[in-house]
Amino acid sequence: MIRLKLNEIFGNNVKYFRYRKKYTQEKVAELTETSVTYISQLELGQHTPSFDKLELLSKALGVEPFEFYVKRDFVKLPARVDMVDTSE
């Protein structure tokens, strides 16, 4: 049985929801008033967001905050998710 830490579950979900919205890390960083480095660290499970940042992420990705902490069986996401910013 593979056990994931809570921050890894969170990071996988951030990446998954970003992928679903077809957002780049840059777009999420812009929407959450953070940096691309911060979003990358979240996705890698290297950082834990404050409640304020969690709320901004939730709004930006269109999910409820608790959904970031639900362990899911994912299809393997690509190591790098290159998206085109279609919001312009």
Summary of the structure (lengths in Angstrom):
residues: 88
radius of gyration: 12.2
end to end distance: 43.8
largest distance: 43.8
contacts: 216
relative contact order: 0.25
helix: 55%
strand: 0%
